[in-house]
């Protein structure tokens, strides 16, 4: 008799869950699409991670290749080129974090402060466009603008009797060109999340600040920035998790042999040893290394963020 109330309670919960599922089955159907995507394209390829521990033979396949343990890891970690590309990856990502990360925050605040609705919409459209341009096209634009011989900028400098600048053939000018090209391509699109966070701020806070005589800069400092702090922290943690991984397109297209000391990164290294040289085992080792270190970075930054600011994503 004592079990009857418990049994009835569980049955009631089961019925409520079933009725809830029947009522909102469309939402579960929509949720199944990204779940299927992740299962097929994210978790499915994890089967191939074992290539890092095998002497992979393309004709024998993954299952037929012989196990070699950690021999491939020892070979990769013994390569001098691996450490130079790892250093460049950290350097470019760290500089990108310093320069590119604050850009959309500043841009979003500027757009938010604009009172003219039509000017704001036009500005947003213009700023979003570079995100949809392929890096191949952007690379062509960069070479047309900053090339040593045929670049428009150096052509103007020559016509004015000034010295040309080796934007793409010397390390430091190339690094500046690389970083600010990234800002131009990503800053506008990055403002979307910050603008969404800014629209959620209670307008009464600004009105109260105006009554107290606060200037626009003080309102940004004491109301706007603290209000979007959780969004900033979340995106910062996600960016820190990508410190070891770097896109292939940007350094490969803008880079060249003259600046290879800076432009050669882990993604181009994997391309050379994997696709060009056919050393798939070594390429998989580097990819696995990036994934593990990236996970450590994101967990570590999330832990520190929780301890320091109280905000985190995990």
Secondary structure by P-SEA (a helix, b strand, c coil): ccaaaaaaaaaaaaaaaaaaaaacaaaaaaaaaaaaaaaacccccccccccccccccccccccccccccaaaaaaaaacaaaaaaaaaaaaaaaaaaacccaaaaaaaaaaaacccaaaaaaaaaaaaccccccaaaaaaaaaacccccccaaaaaaaaacbbbbccccccaaaaaaaaaaaaaacccccaaaaaaaaaaccaaaaaaaaaacccaaaaaaccccccaaaaaaaaaaaaaaacccccccccccccccccccccccaaaaaaaacccccaaaaaaaaaaaaaaaaaaaaaaaaaaaaaccccccc
